[in-house]
Amino acid sequence: MGTITFLLVLSFLVFFHELGHFLAARYFGVKVYVFSIGFGKQLYAKEWMGTTWQFALIPLGGYVQMKGQDDKNPNLKEDGDDSYNTKKPWQRIIILFAGPFANFILAAILYFSIAMMGATTWAAQVGVVQENSPAFHAGILSNDEIIKINDTEIKSWDEIGKTIISTDGTLKFFIKRDGVIIAKTMNPQISDSENMFKEKIKKRMIGISPSGKIINLDLSFGESLVYAYQKTIFASTMIFQGIQKLVQGAIPSSEVGGVISIGKVISDASESSIIALFAITALISVNLGVLNLLPIPALDGGHIMFNLYEMITRRKPSDQVFMFLTILGWVILGSLMLLGIYNDINRIFLNN
């Protein structure tokens, strides 16, 4: 069942991505020959609106084959107003960007759905208080509920950290203890911590950790839109930073996951709840959008880079350079895929 869920989710993400390209291409009058979910041998096909819509044997991706554009033949040129290569560079850029953009929109839709169904988060309830910390000296106790910091209302644990980091000087905490509101004043101290990439950082802290209590966020329609926007932006930023840290060497290459890891994560989420499945699907959708925007030839970002070059220089890259960079791009992508699969297999053996 997990494998079926994985294939359905992946096909759904690929469909949405390629639909972005398709709609933008059709908007600018570009003929689309094939809309494919999967690669390789055709399993099922139907002709509709002048396009062949098909499912192919290898379901790990997909493509939209437009007139005048084919990644298997980078130097392809076809004449006519309905050809991709006769469109202006800015029009081609929009067609290329539409795929990743569709993934960001899909993620926002999924996050909005989560918010409407009942998003959850950690309660602003204290678990452990570190000894000799500002919270310890101020008299904060386990199970205290933080309801306000200075003039900022606190509804979840995340808001505590954000408020502490974004303010200076002494803070006034309003806590609820046994039904009574108590005010506590403390001055956060700069302490050693780790970010999400396990890098050592300095951070304003008061020395408390969450109790682990989970609460439902009661969000209105407008608040759900804000929640979806913030979650999509956060996920995009996190993935961009993760790629940057990987290139810089801050994250080891052994952390790169492949299709096996993705399948396991989706399978585990599907067995947990529909909200968990939506959340991981949204994150993978953002991941797909971000990765496709990387300036690697053969990806959307690489093609955007070529078109930006044409806009700036008023001339296209030579066929030889274009072909060489495209092949290089495929080599890079193939190497990353093999690295991900290698790491996945290593994890399987290490866990057994």
For each residue, the residues with C-beta under 8 A, 3 or more apart:
1: 4 5 267 270
2: 5 6 263 264 266 267 268 270 271
3: 6 7 263 267
4: 1 7 8
5: 1 2 8 9 266 267 270 277
6: 2 3 9 10 262 263 266 267
7: 3 4 10 11 59
8: 4 5 11 12
9: 5 6 12 13 266 277 281 284
10: 6 7 13 14 59 60 262 266
11: 7 8 14 15 37 38 59 62
12: 8 9 15 16 281
13: 9 10 16 17 103 106 281 284 285 288
14: 10 11 17 18 37 38 61 62
15: 11 12 18 19 37 62
16: 12 13 19 20 102 103 106 285
17: 13 14 20 21 62 99 100 102 103 288 289 292
18: 14 15 21 22 35 36 37 62 63 64 99
19: 15 16 22 23 102
20: 16 17 23 24 98 99 100 101 102 103 105
21: 17 18 24 25 64 66 95 96 98 99 102
22: 18 19 25 26 32 35 51 64
23: 19 20 26 27 98
24: 20 21 27 28 94 95 97 98
25: 21 22 28 30 32 64 66 84 95
26: 22 23 29 30 32
27: 23 24
28: 24 25 87 91 94 95
29: 26 81 82
30: 25 26 66 67 68 82 83 84 87 95
31: 50 66 67 80 82 83
32: 22 25 26 35 50 51 64 65 66 67
33: 51 52 65 66 67
34: 51 52 54 63 64 65
35: 18 22 32 51 52 53 54 64
36: 18 39 54 55 56 62 63 64 65
37: 11 14 15 18 54 55 56 59 62
38: 11 14 43 55 56 57 58 59 60 61 62
39: 36 56 57 58 60 61 62 63
40: 56 57 58
41: 56 57
42: 45 54 55 56 57
43: 38 54 55 56 57
44: 54 55
45: 42 52 53 54 55
46: 52 53 54
47: 50 51 52 53
48: 51 53
49:
50: 31 32 47
51: 22 32 33 34 35 47 48
52: 33 34 35 45 46 47
53: 35 45 46 47 48
54: 34 35 36 37 42 43 44 45 46
55: 36 37 38 42 43 44 45 59
56: 36 37 38 39 40 41 42 43 59 62
57: 38 39 40 41 42 43
58: 38 39 40 61
59: 7 10 11 37 38 55 56
60: 10 38 39 259
61: 14 38 39 58
62: 11 14 15 17 18 36 37 38 39 56
63: 18 34 36 39 71
64: 18 21 22 25 32 34 35 36
65: 32 33 34 36 69 70
66: 21 25 30 31 32 33 69 84 95
67: 30 31 32 33 78 80 82 83 84
68: 30 76 77 78 80 83 84 85 86
69: 65 66 76 84 85
70: 65 73 74 76
71: 63 74 298 326
72:
73: 70 76
74: 70 71 322 323 326
75: 319 322 323
76: 68 69 70 73 85
77: 68 85
78: 67 68 83 85
79: 83 86
80: 31 67 68 83 86
81: 29 86
82: 29 30 31 67
83: 30 31 67 68 78 79 80 86 87
84: 25 30 66 67 68 69 87 92 95
85: 68 69 76 77 78
86: 68 79 80 81 83
87: 28 30 83 84 91 92 95
88: 91 92
89: 92 93 307 308 310 311
90: 93 94 307 311
91: 28 87 88 94 95
92: 84 87 88 89 95 96 303 307
93: 89 90 96 97 304 307 308 311
94: 24 28 90 91 97 98
95: 21 24 25 28 30 66 84 87 91 92 98
96: 21 92 93 99 300 303 304 307
97: 24 93 94 100 101 293 300 304
98: 20 21 23 24 94 95 101 102
99: 17 18 20 21 96 102 103 289 292 300
100: 17 20 97 103 104 288 289 290 292 293 300 301
101: 20 97 98 104 105 289
102: 16 17 19 20 21 98 99 105 106 289
103: 13 16 17 20 99 100 106 107 285 286 288 289 292
104: 100 101 107 108 232 236 285 286 289
105: 20 101 102 108 109
106: 13 16 102 103 109 110 282 285
107: 103 104 110 111 231 232 235 282 283 285 286 289
108: 104 105 111 112 228 229 231 232
109: 105 106 112 113 228
110: 106 107 113 114 278 279 281 282 285
111: 107 108 114 115 227 228 231 232 278 279 282
112: 108 109 115 116 224 225 227 228
113: 109 110 116 117 278
114: 110 111 117 118 119 275 278 279 282
115: 111 112 119 217 219 223 224 227 228
116: 112 113 219 221 224
117: 113 114 274 275 278
118: 114 216 217 275
119: 114 115 216 217 219 227 275
120: 214 215 216 217 275
121: 156 157 158 214 215 217
122: 156 157 158 210 212 213 214 215
123: 145 156 157 210 211 213 214 215
124: 145 146 147 154 155 156 157 159 160
125: 143 144 145 146 157 210 211 213
126: 129 135 140 141 142 143 144 145 146 175 208 209 210 211
127: 142 208 209 210 211 212
128: 142 208 209
129: 126 133 135 136 140 141 142 207 208
130: 133 135 136 207 208 209
131: 136
132: 136 137 207
133: 129 130 136 137 189 205 206 207 208
134: 137 138 186 187 188 189 205 206 207
135: 126 129 130 138 140 186 206 207 208
136: 129 130 131 132 133 140 207
137: 132 133 134 186
138: 134 135 173 184 185 186 206
139: 184
140: 126 129 135 136 144 173 175 184 186 206 208
141: 126 129 144 177
142: 126 127 128 129 211
143: 125 126 177 211
144: 125 126 140 141 175 176 177
145: 123 124 125 126 175 176 177
146: 124 125 126 149 154 160 173 174 175
147: 124 153 154 174 175 176 181
148: 151 152 153 154 173 174
149: 146 152 154 160 163 164 167 171 172 173 174
150: 163 167 171 172
151: 148
152: 148 149 159 163
153: 147 148
154: 124 146 147 148 149 159 160 163
155: 124 159 217
156: 121 122 123 124 159 215 217
157: 121 122 123 124 125 160 161 210
158: 121 122 161 162
159: 124 152 154 155 156 162 163
160: 124 146 149 154 157 163 164
161: 157 158 164 165
162: 158 159 165 166
163: 149 150 152 154 159 160 166 167 171
164: 149 160 161 167 171 188 204 205 206
165: 161 162 203 204
166: 162 163
167: 149 150 163 164 171
168:
169: 187
170: 185 186 187
171: 149 150 163 164 167 185 186 187 188 206
172: 149 150 183 184 185
173: 138 140 146 148 149 183 184 185 186
174: 146 147 148 149 181 182 183 184
175: 126 140 144 145 146 147 181 182 183 184
176: 144 145 147 179 180 181 182
177: 141 143 144 145 180 182
178:
179: 176
180: 176 177
181: 147 174 175 176
182: 174 175 176 177
183: 172 173 174 175
184: 138 139 140 172 173 174 175
185: 138 170 171 172 173
186: 134 135 137 138 140 170 171 173 206
187: 134 169 170 171
188: 134 164 171 204 205 206
189: 133 134 204 205 206
190: 202 203 204 205
191: 202 203 204 205 207
192: 200 201 202 203
193: 200 201 202 203 205
194: 198 199 200 201
195: 198 199 201
196: 238
197: 241 242 245 250 251
198: 194 195
199: 194 195 245 250
200: 192 193 194
201: 192 193 194 195
202: 190 191 192 193
203: 165 190 191 192 193
204: 164 165 188 189 190 191
205: 133 134 164 188 189 190 191 193
206: 133 134 135 138 140 164 171 186 188 189
207: 129 130 132 133 134 135 136 191
208: 126 127 128 129 130 133 135 140
209: 126 127 128 130
210: 122 123 125 126 127 157 213
211: 123 125 126 127 142 143
212: 122 127
213: 122 123 125 210
214: 120 121 122 123
215: 120 121 122 123 156
216: 118 119 120
217: 115 118 119 120 121 155 156 227
218:
219: 115 116 119 223 224 227
220: 223 224
221: 116 224 225
222: 225 226
223: 115 219 220 226 227
224: 112 115 116 219 220 221 227 228
225: 112 221 222 228 229
226: 222 223 229 230
227: 111 112 115 119 217 219 223 224 230 231
228: 108 109 111 112 115 224 225 231 232
229: 108 225 226 232 233
230: 226 227 233 234
231: 107 108 111 227 228 234 235 282
232: 104 107 108 111 228 229 235 236 282 286
233: 229 230 236 237
234: 230 231 237 238
235: 107 231 232 238 239 282 283 286 287
236: 104 232 233 239 240 286 289 290
237: 233 234 240 241
238: 196 234 235 241 242
239: 235 236 242 243 286 287 290 291
240: 236 237 243 244 290
241: 197 237 238 244 245
242: 197 238 239 245 246 251
243: 239 240 246 247 290 291 294
244: 240 241 247 248
245: 197 199 241 242 248 250 251
246: 242 243 249 250 251 253 255 256
247: 243 244
248: 244 245
249: 246 252
250: 197 199 245 246
251: 197 242 245 246 255
252: 249 255
253: 246 256 339 343
254: 343 346
255: 246 251 252 343
256: 246 253 336 339 340 343
257: 260 261 262 340 343 344
258: 261 262 337 339 340 341 342 343 344
259: 60 262 263 337 340 341 344
260: 257 263 264 341 344 345 348
261: 257 258 264 265 340 343 344 347
262: 6 10 257 258 259 265 266 284
263: 2 3 6 259 260 266 267
264: 2 260 261 267 268
265: 261 262 268 269 280 284
266: 2 5 6 9 10 262 263 269 270 277 280 281 284
267: 1 2 3 5 6 263 264 270 271
268: 2 264 265 271 272
269: 265 266 272 273 276 277 279 280 281
270: 1 2 5 266 267 276 277
271: 2 267 268
272: 268 269 276 277
273: 269 276 277
274: 117 277 278
275: 114 117 118 119 120 278 279
276: 269 270 272 273 279 280
277: 5 9 266 269 270 272 273 274 280 281
278: 110 111 113 114 117 274 275 281 282
279: 110 111 114 269 275 276 282 283
280: 265 266 269 276 277 283 284
281: 9 12 13 110 266 269 277 278 284 285
282: 106 107 110 111 114 231 232 235 278 279 285 286
283: 107 235 279 280 286 287
284: 9 13 262 265 266 280 281 287 288
285: 13 16 103 104 106 107 110 281 282 288 289
286: 103 104 107 232 235 236 239 282 283 289 290
287: 235 239 283 284 290 291
288: 13 17 100 103 284 285 291 292
289: 17 99 100 101 102 103 104 107 236 285 286 292 293
290: 100 236 239 240 243 286 287 293 294
291: 239 243 287 288 294 299
292: 17 99 100 103 288 289 299 300 301
293: 97 100 289 290 299 300 301 304
294: 243 290 291 299 301 302
295: 299 301 302 304 305
296: 299 301 302 329 332 333
297: 302 303 305 306 325 326 328 329 330
298: 71 302 326 329 330 333
299: 291 292 293 294 295 296 302 303 329 333
300: 96 97 99 100 292 293 303 304
301: 100 292 293 294 295 296 304 305
302: 294 295 296 297 298 299 305 306 325 326 329
303: 92 96 297 299 300 306 307
304: 93 96 97 293 295 300 301 307 308
305: 295 297 301 302 308 309
306: 297 302 303 309 310 316 317 322
307: 89 90 92 93 96 303 304 310 311
308: 89 93 304 305 311 312
309: 305 306 312 313 316 317
310: 89 306 307 313 314 315 316 317
311: 89 90 93 307 308 314
312: 308 309
313: 309 310
314: 310 311
315: 310
316: 306 309 310 322
317: 306 309 310 321 322 325
318: 321 322
319: 75 322 323
320: 323 324
321: 317 318 324 325
322: 74 75 306 316 317 318 319 325 326
323: 74 75 319 320 326 327
324: 320 321 327 328
325: 297 302 317 321 322 328 329
326: 71 74 297 298 302 322 323 329 330
327: 323 324 330 331
328: 297 324 325 331 332
329: 296 297 298 299 302 325 326 332 333
330: 297 298 326 327 333 334
331: 327 328 334 335
332: 296 328 329 335 336
333: 296 298 299 329 330 336 337
334: 330 331 337 338
335: 331 332 338 339
336: 256 332 333 339 340
337: 258 259 333 334 340 341
338: 334 335 341 342
339: 253 256 258 335 336 342 343
340: 256 257 258 259 261 336 337 343 344
341: 258 259 260 337 338 344 345
342: 258 338 339 345 346
343: 253 254 255 256 257 258 261 339 340 346 347
344: 257 258 259 260 261 340 341 347 348
345: 260 341 342 348 349
346: 254 342 343 349 350
347: 261 343 344 350 351
348: 260 344 345 351 352
349: 345 346 352
350: 346 347
351: 347 348
352: 348 349
